[in-house]
Amino acid sequence: MTQFRVETLRMPAADLGPENPLPPLDPCMPHRYQDGFGRGLRDRDFHTVVLENEFLRATFLLELGGRLWSLVHKPTGRELLYVNPVFQPGNLAIRKAWFSGGVEWNIGLRGHAAHTCSPLFAARCRWHDGTPALRLYEWDRLRGVPFQLDVALPAGSRFLQVRVRITNPHDHEIPMYWWSNMAVPEWPGGRVLVPADRAYRYDYKGEMTLVPIPFVDGIDQSYPTSFHRSADSFYCIEEGRQPWIASLDENGCGLLQTSTRRLRGRKLFVWGMAQGGRHWQEFLSVPECPYVEIQAGLARTQQEYVPMPAGAEWTWLEAYGLMQADPNVVHSPDWHAAREAAAAEVEAAIPLAALDPRLAETGQDADAPPQESIQLGSGWGALERRRREAAGEAPFCSDALVFGDESLTDDQAPWLVLLEWGELPCPDPLDVPGAWMVQSEWRDLLEDALCAGRGDHWCSWLHLGAMRLFDEEPDAAREAWEISLKRERNPWALRNLAVLLRREERHEEAAELLAEASAMVPGLRPLALEAGQALLDADRPQDMLDYMASLPGSVQETGRMRILEARAAMAVGDMARVQRVLESRPVVPDIREGEVSLSNLWFELHEKQLAEREGVPVDDALRERVRAEFPPPPWLDFRQSTS
């Protein structure tokens, strides 16, 4: 008997904070950045759904991208995934906020998905054989497609079944991306097995090379703890083989993930054993909770997209469960023998001969309407439904996915006004201008309104400029933002024009516009940070320090602003101030994956201090000496490579 329970899970959690009102003006559009998170933890209840049968218990975090958070093998009591004991976002996703642990579902652009820290629609369903199922779905704004996961744990099944469907409702081809990312414990002596003899290796120095596996430079890198620095290994699954990947401990026990053939890619990611990688894991969790990721995707690597034809529907079935294999064989130094022994376990437990028919027979279930809504996702799918209805276009999904008006929020409200009344409303120019939209049909509606003289105000031109820049029309975007300023002076158009100027390396002009914009909304942290960085880029470090002193204390004290303070102090030769900043141990919650601003600041300070003490120039020899004699403390070391 399969149980389906709606529950709550309490754990220490950081606050996600407000979304950044400034448009990203990059491929993340039309989303807003989620970069307001902090480091303080307090207990919080999260909404969950639990699926359970006699073999497995699966827990899903509905508010956080529908992540599969825990998968327990009940007969042994073994947790098959890495379960983070806290919710601590870091800056690693498309919208910045991301957290480690469990299994996440990534669609759209390369990287961690836009919805990874946002609620998905969740509904209770029932498959034709009576099995209860959890349906997770959303409208992906980046590609303009609906995606759907139907998750079931049939009675007697030793594997959790995840049925995925992506539909391209457009009359043109789109680039598609999907990777299911599984966090698993980093066991001492643990090994990752796949049916492959080669892999594309990326070492976070900008190079990807084809290498044999498992031995690279004499080291068996099928063992995650053998990696010194962060690395990706994209495995070349042999043609015709069932795709699978397993992470097994020293006893040959661990997680097996397999799928039907459409999901052909498999990957291992490790943070590495060096200080920077260890610090990253603690920064995203707590000490002594190391993990690695095994992943499964549509393409061979994550540097590519798969062309999805117009009107296409792609489906596949994933399965997650326990593998228990003979440790003497799966840890054999003979790689071929080890992986073939694991492949035999896969064939015995869950072969393609079982997965393919299951995918086919559950097609009717994927089309059936849900029985009960459990959680609402964003209102963007409902808005697209309303737009299509008004335009007389065909629906973008079947009745299986319900994007009802009850999901509409203030984010969609101005666009509904444009749809129904033919113009965008005009807010106060110091108010947040609302959610962004880049879809071509909405640009047409806005341009038609302006051509007709409706809604000819600063906010309409502001949004039109963002649409034009997304469509790679920078001159037209500039024109729109200049018109926005003529209609009414506002910080948002000033900032966007400054972004264009910075791209053109016109740093002095950009700094002036950003300073004016920030003065209009001085408490807006993201804008203050952009203004401070622009002053540094314009080679005005003292002005940066004076500007910082004019800001509210809450903005001055943020970790990112303290780093800008140290950079400016370094430029004016105030080494004592740089030293004070570092001694205060500024915490930068949104430090980016691969960012080395803190460690570089540490090295540069010691280079200048040593050069002054010894009366020598700062040259390559001195830099090499500093890196040997003054290693950065762990708290500021986020380096993922040796460079």
Summary of the structure (lengths in Angstrom):
residues: 643
radius of gyration: 26.1
end to end distance: 54.7
largest distance: 80.8
contacts: 2199
relative contact order: 0.10
helix: 33%
strand: 26%
